[in-house]
Amino acid sequence: MRTRFFVVALVMVMAAALVAGGVAQAQDEMMTHTCDSTLILLLYIAEHDYGFHSMMDVSTFEKGQYAPLFDAMMAEMEGEMMESEEAMMEEEMMGGDMMLLSPGNIEGEDTACTDLRAEIEAFLYKTLSADMMMEEPGG
């Protein structure tokens, strides 16, 4: 319970900081939006763990290194996952041709805060990736 409270608090603080900093770089409505990695990670956590559904079309946002996590979540919700998709996701997780999103650093922020954000983001990415691999059929 304490961990969930921490994650919820972290999501709220980081989301507020990102909105205040204007991190999202919205382009044309028909084009993909590229935001920082922290915002996309928070989107995944909010959707996966808390049932968040945005009023925005989140399919227009570049998922970068988190794309395999979103793909697995969608496949789980649809109740089917083909072996070729599993192999492709595993390749992407190994560093394939995926786009890496830049970290969500806040201008003028104390470097200790920037370092902590990077540490938490790396931890969550590693944990969520490991969880996804363990949930795969036959894995």
N, C-alpha and C positions, 0 to 999 in steps of 0.2 A: 504494500500500500504506500509506503514511504517513497519507494522508487517511482511509482506512478505519479505521485504528487510532484516529485522532482522533475520528471519528464514534462508534465503539464506546465509547471512553472517555467522550465527552460524554454519550452515552445512559445509560451506567451511573451517572455522577455525578448527572445530572439526575433520573434515575429514583429514586435513593436519596434525593435531597433532597426530591422530591415525596412519596415515601412517608413520610419522616420528618416532613414538614410537614403531612401529612394533607390534601392539596389536593383530592383527589377528593371530591365531594359526592354520595355515593350516596343515592338516595331509595328509593322502593319498588321491589321486584324487577321489577315490570311496567312501571315508568316509565323514561324516558330519564335516563341519568346525565350530568350536565354537569360536566366537568372543565376545567382551564385549557388554553390553547392549546398550551403546551409539551408537555404529556403526550400530547395527540392527535397533535402533529407527531412526537413520538418513536415513537408507535404506528405511524404511517404508515411512517416510515423503517425501523423494525424489521421490519414486514411486507413492504414493497416490496423493500428491499435485502438483508435477511438471512433471509427465510423464517420469521419469527416467527409462531407461532400460539398465541394466548392460550388458557388453560383457561377464561377467562370468555367470556360472550357479548358480544363487542365491538359487535355491532349495536345494543345498548341504550345506547351512548354517543353523545352529540351530537358530530358531526364539525365543525360550524361551517363556517368558511371553508375547511377542508380536505376537505369532503364531495366536491367534484368530483374531487379526487385519488383518494380511496377508490373513487368510482364508476368512474373510468377504470381503476383497477387491477383492479376486479372484472370489468369488461367485457373487459379484456385477457385475464384468466384464463379467461373463458368463451368467448373467441375471437370475440365479436360486439359491434358497437356500432352502434346505429341512428342515422341522421342527426338525428332529433328530439332524441335524448339529447345528441348533440354540441352542437347549438344551445343546449340548455338549460344544459349545462355551461359553454359559453362565456359565456352571460348571467350565470351564477352567478359566474364568475371576474371578470366586470366589476363585481361588487358587487350583483347582484340583491337578492333578499329573504333572503339567507343570514344566519344567526345568527353574529355574531363572538364567538369565545371570548375571555375575558380572559387576559392574559399570566400565566405561572406565576411570579409574584414571591414571594420568600421573605421573611417578616417579619424585620426587623432586618438584612437583608442590606446589605452595602456597595453604595452606588448605582452604583459602577463595575461591579460584577457584574451588577446589574439591567440596566444599559445594554448590557453585552456580550451578555447573554442575548437582549435585544430585537433587537440587531443581527444575531446569529446566526440567530434565528428568522425575521427578515425576509429574510435572505439565502437560507435554505433554502426558504422559501415561494416566493420569486421564482424560484429555480433549479428547484424541483420543478414549479412551474406552467409555466414555459417548456419544460421537458422533456416535460411531458404534452401541451402544444400541438403540439410538434414530432413526437410519436409518433402523432398522430391521422391516420387515413387521409386522404390528399389534402391534408395540412397542411404 
